[in-house]
């Protein structure tokens, strides 16, 4: 599991804090950054966490 996901679990989910996380450009190229990270991975990991709601825009 990535360190960023571990921090979300420990700091947001375990403490049930009111935090909004936003993602953009899921799995698409973002200028010079290329497509090295895909949000589908984060969504799948966070589905296993408690106290988190995942919303998406169509």
C-alpha positions in Angstrom: 0.0 0.0 0.0 1.3 3.5 -0.8 2.3 5.9 1.9 -0.3 8.4 0.8 -3.1 5.9 1.2 -1.8 4.9 4.7 -2.0 8.5 5.7 -5.6 8.8 4.6 -6.5 5.7 6.5 -4.7 6.9 9.7 -5.5 10.6 9.7 -8.9 10.7 8.1 -10.7 7.4 8.4 -9.6 6.2 11.8 -10.4 9.7 13.3 -13.6 10.1 11.2 -12.6 13.6 10.4 -14.6 15.8 8.0 -12.1 16.0 5.0 -12.8 16.2 1.3 -10.3 14.7 -1.1 -10.5 15.5 -4.8 -8.9 13.7 -7.7 -8.6 14.8 -11.3 -7.4 13.5 -14.6 -7.8 9.9 -13.6 -5.6 7.7 -15.7 -5.2 10.3 -18.4 -2.1 12.2 -19.4 -1.6 15.5 -17.7 0.7 17.6 -19.7 4.4 16.7 -19.1 3.5 14.5 -16.2 2.3 11.6 -18.4 0.1 8.8 -17.1 2.1 7.3 -14.3 -0.7 7.1 -11.7 -4.3 5.9 -12.1 -7.1 6.9 -9.7 -8.7 3.5 -10.0 -5.9 2.1 -7.8 -6.7 4.7 -5.1 -10.5 4.0 -5.3 -10.0 0.3 -4.9 -7.7 0.7 -1.9 -10.0 3.3 -0.2 -13.1 1.0 -0.7 -11.5 -1.1 2.0 -11.2 1.7 4.5 -14.0 2.6 6.9 -15.6 6.0 7.4 -15.0 7.1 3.8 -17.5 7.9 1.1 -16.5 7.8 -2.6 -18.4 10.0 -5.0 -17.8 10.5 -8.7 -19.0 12.9 -11.3 -20.4 11.5 -14.5 
